């Protein structure tokens, strides 16, 4: 039997249902253990498993972005687990069993650096997504050398394409090349900024969805 010492994602040791937790070098980790469909589950267990499943799919596909975006929250836990906790608690909605992720709330980056101003995207060119924003380097704690972090998430393929050390904040645009196989797929678009030394990040901004050309 497992026990939860600090809430659903903190201090989990052993197994609770099909959720397995432990600690390695002082860092908590979690995973879902596959189980037979013949094994009876309560409605609550099924719902929790469904929430975990869709959140895992989303975060596994965007894990490189998360490693930077949740770096400051990786205290006795991984960046991935910090993101898992946040998304589960703030961005999973819908009616059981058809839970969904609200991408506008499912932050891939969390921090106090000045965020994106008037971000937008252009998907008109085949094989490309262009991210654009206004230069706000003179405002707040922004800096002219802050780098754009942009991400194109393809839910149907459960993968993403990202640039994590992109154009300076002052440039105002960053192009991402996407595979030809994305053509016709709905993609979800995200952006944030990271300081040049990597110590600060902004909250990520969801720029909506579009159809890849």
Number of C-alpha atoms within 10 A of each C-alpha: 7 14 14 15 11 9 10 13 20 20 20 22 20 16 18 17 17 16 19 16 22 17 15 9 7 10 15 21 21 22 14 16 12 8 10 6 7 6 6 10 12 9 11 10 15 16 17 18 17 17 22 20 13 17 22 21 13 23 21 16 18 22 18 18 24 23 19 20 29 22 21 16 17 16 12 17 20 19 21 25 24 23 27 23 15 18 24 20 12 14 17 19 14 12 8 14 13 11 18 16 18 15 20 13 15 23 23 31 25 22 20 12 20 22 21 22 15 11 18 18 19 13 16 13 11 14 16 19 24 16 23 20 19 15 19 19 17 10 9 11 11 21 20 15 17 26 24 29 26 27 24 24 21 21 15 10 12 13 16 21 18 20 19 19 16 19 19 22 25 18 16 16 19 19 16 16 15 18 11 12 11 18 15 11 15 17 23 19 23 26 29 29 32 30 21 16 9 14 12 19 27 23 21 24 24 21 17 13 17 18 13 25 18
